[in-house]
Amino acid sequence: MTEPIRVLHFADAHIGMENYGRTDPATGLNSRLGDFVHRLDEMIAYARENDVDLTIFAGDAFKSRTPSPTHQRELAHRIRDLAELAPIVLLEGNHDLPQMDKKASSVEIYNTLAVHNVYVANTFATDIIQTKRGSVFLGFAPYPVRQQLMRDQDTAGKTIAELDGLMAYVMGGMLEEFAERAGDQDMPRLLTGHFTVTGAIWGSERQIMLGRDVEVPLSVLADPRWDYVAMGHIHKSQNLTEGQKGAPPVVYSGSIERIDFGEERDRKGFCWVELERGKASWKFIELNARPFVTISADLREEEEPTQTLVELIDKRDLADAIVRVRVEMTPEAEARLDDGMIRDALKRGGAHVIAGIEKKVEQAARARLGSNPEELSDDDLLERYLLSKEVPEIRRESLHQLAEPIFAGRLEESFSED
C-alpha cells in the first residue's frame, strides 16, 4: 500500500518585519528579524525529523516588495535547507510582487538560477511534481494581478466594485478549470492559493496589506476533486470547511510569527499534511512565537498606583515578551505614577521590549462644572481648561498660583514692582 505523501504547508513568513525590535549584540541584526528566521528554523527541523516529501510555501516571503540583501540572504539559507529535504513550491503573494508588471518579483531569482527542487509559482497553472512517496497533482493560484487576469475582459466604464466582481468571476472560472484537470488524475491533488476566501477571519494583515483584495467564494475551493487546499494571505490559522462532509480541508496555515498586538492571542505555526487520493489528514504544529503581553489596570481608585501596578507586573510571566501597559487613572493618580519604577519592574520581569505605557486619564468632575461657562469664575475656567489638557495636579496648582494676580487685577502692579 502506498504511503501518504507528507506535506509541509506554511505561509506569510514576512521576513523584514522589524517592529518592536532591538539590535541583537551578537549579530548586529534586528531581534525581530531573528524571531522570524528562528521560526523557519524550528519548522525545518520538524520537516527534517518527520521526512517531508513536499513543501508548499503559500506566499509572502518578505514584508517588502524590495527586500534588503540581508533579508534575501536569511531567507535563501532556509529555502536551501528545505530544498535539500524535498521539492518546495514558492507561491507568489501580494508582498512578493513588484509594483510594475514587467519587473521581477522578490522570489523570481530562484527560477532564474534554476535552483534544484525549487518551483516558483507566479502564474495560474497546474503541474505534476514527483516526490519520493509518489506524484502530486498541483494547482497554483498566486495573488491575483488585475492587469494579468483582466487582459481579455471588457473593463471600460466599470466601477471598482464591478471590476472586483468580474475579477472574482474570472478567478472562479480558472479554478474550476483546474479542478476539472485534477479530476482526471489518479493521484493526490492539492491546490494552493494566496488570496481571500469569503468567510475567512482576518488577523492584523489588513494593516500591512499591499494592493487591493478580491474575495473568492468558498464554494469554488470546497470541491471534492481536491484533497487539500493550502492557503496563504490571512494570518489567522483556520480550516474554512471544518465540519463540511465531502469537502476537502481549505486551510489557512496562518503566519509563522506574531506581527503586532492584534495577534497577541493567536497561535502561530504551520500545517503538517498526510495527503492521499480521496483524503487528507492534517494537524497544526505550533511554533515558539515571540509572546506579546498586554497588562491592563484600573488605577482610578488607587492611593498608591505605582505600587499596585508593580505588584500586578510581578505576577505576570514576561520572559522575552514584547509588553505594553494600559492604565486608566485620574489626573491625581497620574501625578503619583512613577514611570521609571514601572519600566524597571518590566525589565526585571524579563520583558524583551517595552512597547509603551498608555495612559487613559479620566477628567475630574470639576472639568464639567456648570453648563454655562459664564457661570464659572476665572479660576474655575482655568481649572476646566487644565483638566481638559490632562495637566497633572501639581502643575495645575502652580499655574493657579501664577494666575492669581492676573485674576485679581494686580498684573500691572506686580510688573511695576519688578
C-alpha positions as CSV (number, residue, x, y, z in Angstrom):
1,M,0.0,0.0,0.0
2,T,1.3,3.4,-1.0
3,E,2.3,5.7,2.0
4,P,0.6,9.1,2.3
5,I,2.6,12.0,1.0
6,R,4.0,14.2,3.7
7,V,3.4,17.8,3.0
8,L,4.7,20.9,4.9
9,H,2.3,23.8,4.4
10,F,3.2,27.3,5.6
11,A,2.8,30.9,4.6
12,D,3.4,34.6,5.4
13,A,6.9,34.5,6.6
14,H,7.2,38.3,6.2
15,I,11.0,38.4,6.6
16,G,11.9,42.0,7.3
17,M,9.0,42.8,9.8
18,E,11.1,44.5,12.5
19,N,8.6,46.4,14.6
20,Y,9.1,46.2,18.3
21,G,12.7,45.0,17.8
22,R,16.1,45.9,19.1
23,T,19.6,45.3,17.9
24,D,20.9,41.9,18.8
25,P,24.5,42.5,20.0
26,A,25.6,39.0,18.9
27,T,24.6,39.5,15.3
28,G,24.1,43.3,14.8
29,L,20.7,42.5,13.3
30,N,17.2,43.4,14.5
31,S,15.9,40.9,17.0
32,R,12.6,40.7,15.2
33,L,14.3,39.5,12.1
34,G,15.8,36.8,14.3
35,D,12.3,35.9,15.5
36,F,11.0,35.2,12.0
37,V,14.0,33.2,10.8
38,H,14.1,31.2,14.0
39,R,10.5,30.2,13.4
40,L,11.6,29.0,10.0
41,D,14.5,27.0,11.5
42,E,12.1,25.3,14.0
43,M,9.8,24.4,11.2
44,I,12.6,23.0,9.0
45,A,13.9,20.9,11.9
46,Y,10.4,19.3,12.2
47,A,10.2,18.7,8.5
48,R,13.6,17.0,8.6
49,E,12.8,14.8,11.6
50,N,9.5,13.7,10.0
51,D,10.9,13.1,6.5
52,V,9.0,15.7,4.5
53,D,8.1,14.9,0.8
54,L,6.8,18.3,-0.4
55,T,6.8,21.8,0.9
56,I,4.2,24.4,0.0
57,F,5.1,28.0,0.8
58,A,1.8,29.7,0.1
59,G,3.1,33.2,-0.4
60,D,4.5,36.4,1.2
61,A,8.2,35.6,1.7
62,F,9.1,39.2,2.7
63,K,7.5,42.2,4.3
64,S,8.6,44.4,1.5
65,R,8.4,44.1,-2.3
66,T,12.1,45.2,-2.4
67,P,13.7,43.3,0.4
68,S,17.2,44.2,1.5
69,P,20.2,41.9,0.7
70,T,20.3,40.8,4.3
71,H,16.7,39.8,4.3
72,Q,17.2,37.9,1.0
73,R,20.2,36.1,2.4
74,E,18.4,35.0,5.5
75,L,15.5,33.6,3.5
76,A,17.8,31.9,1.0
77,H,19.6,29.9,3.7
78,R,16.2,28.5,4.7
79,I,15.0,27.8,1.2
80,R,18.2,25.9,0.5
81,D,17.7,23.8,3.7
82,L,14.1,23.0,2.6
83,A,15.1,22.2,-1.0
84,E,17.7,19.7,0.3
85,L,14.9,17.8,2.0
86,A,12.2,17.8,-0.7
87,P,10.7,19.8,-3.6
88,I,9.4,23.2,-2.5
89,V,6.8,25.4,-4.2
90,L,7.1,29.2,-3.7
91,L,3.8,30.7,-4.4
92,E,3.9,34.5,-5.1
93,G,1.9,36.6,-2.6
94,N,1.0,40.2,-2.7
95,H,4.1,41.2,-0.7
96,D,6.3,39.4,-3.2
97,L,5.0,41.1,-6.3
98,P,6.7,44.1,-8.0
99,Q,4.8,47.4,-8.3
100,M,5.1,47.3,-12.1
101,D,4.1,44.3,-14.3
102,K,7.4,43.8,-16.1
103,K,9.6,43.9,-13.0
104,A,10.9,40.8,-11.2
105,S,9.3,39.6,-8.0
106,S,11.3,39.2,-4.8
107,V,11.4,35.4,-5.3
108,E,11.8,35.1,-9.0
109,I,15.6,34.7,-8.7
110,Y,15.1,31.1,-7.7
111,N,13.6,30.4,-11.1
112,T,16.3,32.4,-12.9
113,L,19.1,30.4,-11.2
114,A,17.2,27.2,-11.7
115,V,17.7,26.2,-8.1
116,H,17.2,22.4,-7.7
117,N,13.9,21.4,-6.1
118,V,12.6,25.0,-6.0
119,Y,9.5,25.8,-8.1
120,V,8.3,29.5,-8.2
121,A,4.6,29.6,-8.9
122,N,4.0,33.1,-10.4
123,T,1.1,32.3,-12.8
124,F,-2.2,30.5,-12.5
125,A,-1.3,27.0,-13.7
126,T,-1.3,23.2,-12.9
127,D,1.6,20.8,-12.8
128,I,2.6,17.4,-11.5
129,I,5.5,17.2,-9.1
130,Q,7.3,13.9,-8.3
131,T,8.2,13.2,-4.6
132,K,9.9,10.2,-3.0
133,R,6.5,8.8,-2.0
134,G,4.7,9.4,-5.3
135,S,3.4,12.1,-7.6
136,V,1.2,15.0,-6.7
137,F,-1.1,17.0,-9.0
138,L,-0.8,20.7,-8.1
139,G,-2.9,23.7,-8.9
140,F,-1.2,27.1,-8.4
141,A,-3.2,30.3,-7.7
142,P,-0.8,33.1,-6.8
143,Y,-2.1,36.5,-5.7
144,P,-4.3,37.8,-8.5
145,V,-2.8,40.7,-10.5
146,R,-5.6,42.7,-12.1
147,Q,-3.6,43.6,-15.2
148,Q,-2.8,39.9,-16.0
149,L,-6.2,38.4,-15.3
150,M,-8.3,41.1,-17.0
151,R,-6.4,41.4,-20.2
152,D,-9.1,39.7,-22.2
153,Q,-12.1,41.4,-20.4
154,D,-14.0,44.5,-21.3
155,T,-13.4,46.8,-18.3
156,A,-14.4,50.1,-19.9
157,G,-16.7,52.2,-17.7
158,K,-16.9,49.7,-14.9
159,T,-16.8,50.8,-11.2
160,I,-14.2,49.4,-8.8
161,A,-16.9,47.1,-7.2
162,E,-17.9,45.8,-10.7
163,L,-14.2,45.2,-11.6
164,D,-13.7,43.3,-8.3
165,G,-16.8,41.2,-9.1
166,L,-15.5,40.5,-12.6
167,M,-12.1,39.6,-11.3
168,A,-13.6,37.1,-8.8
169,Y,-15.7,35.6,-11.6
170,V,-12.6,35.2,-13.9
171,M,-10.7,33.6,-11.0
172,G,-13.6,31.2,-10.3
173,G,-13.6,30.1,-13.9
174,M,-9.8,29.4,-13.8
175,L,-10.1,27.4,-10.6
176,E,-13.0,25.4,-12.0
177,E,-10.8,24.5,-15.0
178,F,-8.0,23.4,-12.6
179,A,-10.5,21.2,-10.7
180,E,-11.6,19.6,-14.0
181,R,-7.9,18.8,-14.8
182,A,-7.5,17.4,-11.2
183,G,-10.5,15.1,-11.7
184,D,-8.6,13.3,-14.5
185,Q,-5.6,12.4,-12.3
186,D,-5.3,9.2,-10.4
187,M,-3.0,10.7,-7.7
188,P,-3.2,13.0,-4.7
189,R,-4.4,16.5,-5.7
190,L,-3.5,19.8,-3.9
191,L,-4.5,23.3,-4.7
192,T,-2.5,26.2,-3.3
193,G,-3.6,29.9,-3.3
194,H,-2.8,33.3,-1.9
195,F,-6.0,35.4,-1.7
196,T,-9.0,36.0,0.4
197,V,-11.8,33.4,0.7
198,T,-15.2,34.6,1.7
199,G,-15.9,33.8,5.4
200,A,-12.2,33.8,6.5
201,I,-11.4,35.5,9.8
202,W,-8.8,38.3,9.4
203,G,-5.9,38.9,11.7
204,S,-3.6,42.0,11.7
205,E,-2.6,41.6,8.0
206,R,-5.0,44.4,6.8
207,Q,-2.7,46.9,8.4
208,I,0.3,45.9,6.3
209,M,-1.6,44.8,3.1
210,L,-0.1,45.7,-0.2
211,G,-2.6,46.0,-3.1
212,R,-6.4,45.7,-3.4
213,D,-8.1,42.5,-2.3
214,V,-10.6,40.4,-4.1
215,E,-12.7,37.7,-2.3
216,V,-13.3,34.3,-3.9
217,P,-16.4,32.3,-2.7
218,L,-15.6,29.2,-0.5
219,S,-17.7,27.1,-2.8
220,V,-15.2,27.5,-5.6
221,L,-12.4,25.8,-3.4
222,A,-14.5,23.3,-1.4
223,D,-14.5,20.9,-4.3
224,P,-14.1,17.2,-3.7
225,R,-11.9,16.9,-6.7
226,W,-9.2,18.4,-4.5
227,D,-7.8,16.5,-1.5
228,Y,-6.3,19.6,0.3
229,V,-6.3,23.3,-0.3
230,A,-3.2,25.1,1.1
231,M,-3.9,28.8,1.5
232,G,-1.8,31.8,2.4
233,H,-2.5,35.6,2.9
234,I,-4.6,35.6,6.1
235,H,-2.5,35.4,9.3
236,K,-5.0,33.6,11.5
237,S,-4.8,29.8,11.1
238,Q,-8.2,28.3,10.2
239,N,-10.0,25.5,8.3
240,L,-12.8,27.0,6.3
241,T,-14.5,23.7,5.6
242,E,-14.4,22.2,9.2
243,G,-17.4,20.0,9.6
244,Q,-18.4,20.0,6.0
245,K,-18.9,16.5,4.7
246,G,-17.3,15.7,1.4
247,A,-15.3,18.9,1.2
248,P,-11.5,19.0,1.3
249,P,-9.8,20.9,4.1
250,V,-9.4,24.5,2.9
251,V,-6.8,25.7,5.3
252,Y,-5.0,29.0,6.0
253,S,-1.9,27.9,7.9
254,G,-1.6,31.5,9.2
255,S,1.7,33.4,9.7
256,I,4.7,31.9,11.4
257,E,5.3,34.8,13.9
258,R,3.3,37.5,15.5
259,I,3.2,40.8,13.7
260,D,1.7,43.1,16.4
261,F,-0.6,43.2,19.4
262,G,-3.6,42.4,17.2
263,E,-2.2,38.8,17.0
264,E,-1.4,38.6,20.8
265,R,-3.6,35.6,21.4
266,D,-3.2,33.9,18.0
267,R,-1.3,30.6,17.8
268,K,1.5,30.7,15.2
269,G,2.8,27.8,13.2
270,F,2.4,25.6,10.2
271,C,0.4,22.6,8.9
272,W,1.6,19.1,8.5
273,V,-0.4,17.1,6.0
274,E,-0.6,13.4,5.1
275,L,-2.0,13.5,1.6
276,E,-3.7,10.6,-0.2
277,R,-6.1,10.4,-3.1
278,G,-9.5,11.0,-1.7
279,K,-8.5,12.2,1.7
280,A,-6.0,14.3,3.7
281,S,-5.3,14.3,7.4
282,W,-3.6,17.3,8.8
283,K,-2.6,19.0,12.0
284,F,-1.4,22.4,13.1
285,I,2.0,22.5,14.6
286,E,2.5,25.5,16.9
287,L,5.8,27.4,16.8
288,N,7.5,29.1,19.7
289,A,6.5,32.6,18.6
290,R,7.5,35.7,20.5
291,P,4.9,36.4,23.2
292,F,3.1,39.7,23.1
293,V,1.6,40.7,26.5
294,T,-0.8,43.5,27.4
295,I,-1.0,44.5,31.1
296,S,-4.2,46.4,31.8
297,A,-5.1,48.1,35.1
298,D,-7.7,50.4,36.5
299,L,-5.9,52.7,38.9
300,R,-8.6,55.4,39.4
301,E,-9.3,54.4,43.0
302,E,-5.7,53.6,44.0
303,E,-3.9,55.6,46.6
304,E,-0.6,54.1,45.6
305,P,-0.9,53.5,41.8
306,T,2.8,52.7,41.3
307,Q,2.9,50.0,44.0
308,T,-0.3,48.5,42.7
309,L,0.9,48.3,39.1
310,V,4.3,47.0,40.1
311,E,2.7,44.2,42.1
312,L,0.5,43.4,39.1
313,I,3.5,43.3,36.7
314,D,5.4,41.0,39.1
315,K,2.6,38.4,38.9
316,R,2.9,38.1,35.1
317,D,5.3,35.9,33.0
318,L,7.1,38.5,30.8
319,A,10.1,36.4,29.9
320,D,11.3,37.5,26.4
321,A,7.9,39.2,25.7
322,I,7.0,42.4,23.9
323,V,5.0,44.2,26.6
324,R,2.6,47.1,26.6
325,V,0.9,48.6,29.7
326,R,-2.5,50.2,29.6
327,V,-3.9,52.0,32.6
328,E,-6.9,54.1,33.5
329,M,-6.4,56.8,36.1
330,T,-7.4,60.1,37.4
331,P,-5.1,63.2,37.0
332,E,-4.2,62.8,40.6
333,A,-3.2,59.2,40.2
334,E,-1.2,60.1,37.1
335,A,0.8,62.6,39.1
336,R,1.7,59.9,41.6
337,L,2.6,57.2,39.0
338,D,6.4,56.7,38.7
339,D,7.1,55.6,35.1
340,G,10.7,54.8,35.9
341,M,9.7,52.3,38.5
342,I,7.2,50.7,36.1
343,R,9.8,50.3,33.4
344,D,12.2,48.8,36.0
345,A,9.6,46.3,37.0
346,L,9.0,45.3,33.4
347,K,12.7,44.9,32.7
348,R,13.1,42.9,36.0
349,G,10.3,40.6,34.8
350,G,12.3,39.8,31.6
351,A,10.5,41.9,29.0
352,H,12.3,41.8,25.6
353,V,10.9,45.2,24.6
354,I,8.6,47.7,26.3
355,A,6.2,48.8,23.6
356,G,4.8,51.6,25.7
357,I,2.8,52.8,28.7
358,E,-0.5,54.0,27.6
359,K,-2.5,56.2,30.0
360,K,-6.2,56.9,29.8
361,V,-6.7,59.8,32.2
362,E,-10.2,60.5,33.4
363,Q,-11.2,64.1,33.6
364,A,-12.3,65.0,37.1
365,A,-15.9,66.2,37.8
366,R,-14.5,69.7,38.2
367,A,-13.9,69.8,34.5
368,R,-17.6,69.8,33.9
369,L,-18.7,72.4,36.4
370,G,-21.7,74.3,35.1
371,S,-23.4,74.0,31.7
372,N,-22.8,77.7,31.0
373,P,-19.2,79.0,31.0
374,E,-20.5,82.4,32.1
375,E,-21.5,80.9,35.4
376,L,-17.9,79.9,36.2
377,S,-15.2,82.0,37.9
378,D,-11.9,82.8,36.2
379,D,-10.2,80.2,38.4
380,D,-12.9,77.6,37.6
381,L,-12.5,78.2,33.9
382,L,-8.7,77.8,34.2
383,E,-9.2,74.5,36.1
384,R,-11.6,73.3,33.5
385,Y,-9.1,74.0,30.7
386,L,-6.1,72.4,32.5
387,L,-8.1,69.3,33.2
388,S,-9.1,69.0,29.6
389,K,-5.4,69.1,28.7
390,E,-4.7,66.4,31.3
391,V,-2.3,68.6,33.2
392,P,-1.0,66.9,36.4
393,E,-2.3,68.2,39.8
394,I,1.0,69.6,41.0
395,R,1.4,71.6,37.8
396,R,-2.2,72.8,37.9
397,E,-1.7,74.2,41.5
398,S,1.4,76.0,40.3
399,L,-0.4,77.6,37.4
400,H,-3.3,78.6,39.6
401,Q,-0.8,80.5,41.9
402,L,0.7,82.2,38.9
403,A,-2.7,83.2,37.6
404,E,-3.9,84.6,40.9
405,P,-2.6,88.2,40.5
406,I,-3.9,88.3,36.9
407,F,-7.4,87.4,38.0
408,A,-7.1,89.9,40.9
409,G,-6.2,92.7,38.6
410,R,-2.8,93.1,40.2
411,L,-0.8,92.3,37.0
412,E,0.5,95.9,36.3
413,E,1.3,96.3,40.0
414,S,3.4,93.2,40.0
415,F,5.3,94.3,36.9
416,S,5.9,97.8,38.3
417,E,7.4,96.3,41.5
418,D,9.9,94.3,39.3
